[in-house]
Amino acid sequence: MLLHDLVLVPGVAAAGWLVTRLVPLAVRPVVRGGLVVAALTTAVALPVVSGRGDPGNPSSTPLDYPRNLALVLLAVALGTAALALRRHRRLRTGAG
């Protein structure tokens, strides 16, 4: 509960404030969607990224989870950027 109140809520509020101030209105839904996907992916991956497991049993967490999470978040960021750019171009040219 403390983590939620002291870290997650202020973090989400700050991200929302930044999105409202820095991201053009036309692409805000895309950016918000990307942020939601990144947050949910991180929440699901946190137990294995935190290293909780049996250190005497290397088969319990056999992969490089922090690196893999970083790669997935990079893919989400690149996908979000591509969709935002596509939407921005489509709305700017009037084709959408």
Steps between C-alpha positions, in 0.01 A plus 500: 500500500784736580664432163172586328444822693856633502638382165236388251239771548747792483676334205178460304395855587834638384486297177147626433605858562798463266290339227246782525769768479742351247304275264280647224129437544475291183743233621420496873281187476784308334753615760264419786444153356874443475546611860227262617656208313845584643363530853309172483797319347723629778248402768479145365879469469590646840499172694760339276697820436537556874699178520264323733559137453716227632864601438601138555274392215606674178212342309241699698595821317725391212480810279638854516170656602616861553652507149190338351271751675713784364471355148122464528467856632719622213272319254195659662663845481596455135155370410335787683724752326426347159125506560512856632702617199260326262197657669663843507582484129154372408324775694737769371438411136126465552490139385352371824 
